[in-house]
């Protein structure tokens, strides 16, 4: 794997020296360039948390990926550049799901040589809400069109919260190295369990400087600070076109998923 190829893939043209400014620039470049997507899961192609596989997929083939792939690759790149990186096993919606949520998300804690006392949460694999790293501290941050923040819970966990309009989602984590075995097992479960949301629904999410675009099944939603705009796709051909034009994903095989996407949409919305 070559760090220069990764930097070219994300459009980073600055001086890749390990500093807090560089960390912010790298994270921004990554989330603006790489789509969060689960197309391989939908197509029955196995996904691992192996960094070399993520490099081949995201850098070599211009695809996106989910948290295990994106944060795995981003963490590798940061380490190559000279940052101190900790891979963290987080739990999305732990308050609702309990221990079944453990390790269902990979995020990163990062220290920079120019500011070793500050620990940053850096997450390029949560669908694109974070566009700048945030210090590991109880505070809120405006990252249009989102409001994101951290708070420490009574049990010692940190909780990351993402809010937009009336919606909110969170994940909890301990500020320590995650159990790699648990991360690997959860990566497998999320793509094989018939009740997994990643198995049930096609998902693609893309960040721009001030908007967030989500395709879930056949519903395309654009989130702006002023609110959401939604439309429904009408054909497999439109699905492939949307993936290519909006999400920069040239995956023509996705057209074969259309019938199951429509069936799932009818179950959810009765349409």
N, C-alpha and C positions, 0 to 999 in steps of 0.2 A: 504494500500500500504506500502511496506517495502523498504527502501533505500538500504539495503544490497542486495536485489534481483535485483534491478536496476543496482547496481555497478557490480554484477556478470554477468548480461546480457551484459554489455559493456566491460567486461574484465578488469575492473579497480581494481588494487591490491594495490594501494598506500594508504597513510594516507589521508583520506577524511576530511582534515581541510580547512576552507575557506581561500584561499590565491590565488594570481595571478598564481603561479605555478600549484596549484591544478586545477584551472579553465582551464588552458591550457591543462593539462593532461586529464581532464574529457572530454573536447570537442573533443580532438583527439581520445580518446577511443570510444566515441559515434559514430563519423562519420566513423571510421574504422570498426564498428561492426553492425551498423543499416542501412539498405538500404532505400533510398527514393523510394517510390512506390505508385501507385494509383490503385492497383489491386481490392480493394473493390469497388471503383467507377466503374470500368469496369464490375464488377460482379453484380452490382446493390445492394451492401450492404451499407446501410447508414453509413456515417462517421460523427462524431461530434468533437467539440473541447473540449470535456470533458476529463479531465486528467485521471480519473479512467479508462475510456474506452481505452485510449491510453496505460496506464500501462498494462491492460489485454492483449491488442493486441501485443505490442512490447516486453514486459517482459514475460508475461504469455504464449503467443503463438509463440514467436520468429519471429514475422513478422516485417515489416518496417512500413512506413507511410509517409504522406506528412507533410507540415510545421506546420499545426495546431496541429497535433498529436506529432510530434517529438520535436518541440520547446516547446510545452505545457508540455510534459513529462520532458524535460531537465530543463526547468525553475522550475518545481516543485522540481526536485532533487537538484538543486542548492540552492533553498530556504530552503530545509530540512537540507542541510549541513551548512548553515549559510551565504550564499551570499545575497546581496540585488539585487533583480531581478525586472526589469520593462518589462512587455509584451507590445510590440510595434506593431501597425498596419502599415504595409508598403504597398507600391504600386509598383508592378513589371511592368516595362515598362510604367510608368506614363507619360513620355514625348510623347509616341505614343498614349496611350489609354485615357489620361485625367482622370477625376474623376471616370470613370467606373473601374479603377484599384485600387481604394482605398480599403484597408483592404484585398487585395487578397494574402497577405503574413503576417505571424506572425514571428517576430524576437525578440531578447532579448537584453536589455542593462543591464550590470552587473557591480556592484561595489564590491570590495574585502576589507575586514577589514584591510589587511596589506598595502593597497594603496588606501584609500578612495577618493582621489582626481581624480583618473583615472576612466573613464567610458569605459567599453569594449563593443563592438558589438560582441555578441556570437550567431552564427546561425548554427544549425545542421540540418535545414530543407530546405535548398536551393539547395539540390541535391548533396552536398558534396564538393563544391569548397573550402570552408573555413575549414582548418584543424587546425588553431590556432585562438583564439580570437584576434581582433585588436582594438587598442585604438580609441575612438571617436575623430578623428583628421584627418585633410586633409593630406593624405599620401598614398603611394603605398607600397604593400608588395608582395614579391615573395613567393608564396606557390605552388610549383611545382605540377602539370603542369600549374597552373594558375598564373595570376598576378591580385591581387585584391586590391581595394583601396576605400577610402572615400573622398568625397569633399562636401563642403557646398554650396548650391545653393543660389541665390539671394533672394528667397522667404522664406528662413529660413530652408528649408528641407535639410536633409543630403541625399546624393546619394551614394549607394554602387554599385561599378562596378566590374564585373568579366570578365576577358579577357583570352582567350586561342587561340593561333594561330591567325586566322583572325576574330574569333567570339567574341562578347561582349554582355553582358546583364546587366541590372541594376535594382535596385529598390530604391525608395525614401521613406523617413520617417521623422517624427518629433521626436525629442528626448524627448518623453513624453509617459505616459501610453496611450495605444490604446483604442478605443471605443470597448468594449467587445461585444456590441450588433451588431455593424457593422462587427466585425470579425465572429460572429456566422452566420449572414445573408450571408456573402460572402462565408463561408464554405459550406453552403447549396447550394448557387447558382452555385458554381464551380463544384458541382457533379450532378446537375440537368439540367442546361442550355445546350441544345443540341449543342450550339456553343462553349462551354467551351473546351479548349484543353485537359483537364483532362477527359472529356467525350468522345472526339473524338479519343484519342490515349492512348494506354497502355504505361506507362512509368515506368522504373526502373533505378535507378542510384546508383552506388557504388564507394566509394573512397578507394584507397589503398594509401600507403605512397607517391608514386610518379606518380600514374596514376589515371584516372577517366574513369569508364565504364558506358555507357548509352545504354539502350535498349528503343527504341522508335518505337512502332509498331513491325515490324519484322526486323528492322535495328539495329544492334549491333555495337557500336562505342567505341573504346578504344583510349583515348586521352593521349598522352605522350608529354613531352617537345619537342621531335623531330617531332611531328605531329600526325595525326589521322590514325587509321586503322579501316576499316569498312567491315562488311560482312552482308549478308541478310539471315535470317532464312528461312527454307524451309518447315516446317511442325509444326503442333500443338504439336507433341511429342518433337520436338527439342526445341520449346518454353518452355515447362515444364522443360525439362532437363537443359536449359540455366538458367532459373530462379533459379533452385535448385543449380546448380554447381557454377554459377558465382555470383548470388545475394543472395544465402543462403535462398531462399524462396521456401518452399515446398507447392505449391498451384496447385494441380493437376486439379482443376476446370478451370484453365486458358486455358486448351486445347480447351474448348468449345467456347473460344473467337476467335479462329483462323480464321474462315470464315470472320468475320467482320474486323479483322486485315488485311487480304489480300485485302478485298474490299477497305478499306481506303488507303492502300498502292498503289493500282492501281489508285485511284483518285489523289493522291499526285504525283506519279512518272510515271504513265502511263505504269506500268509493270504488 
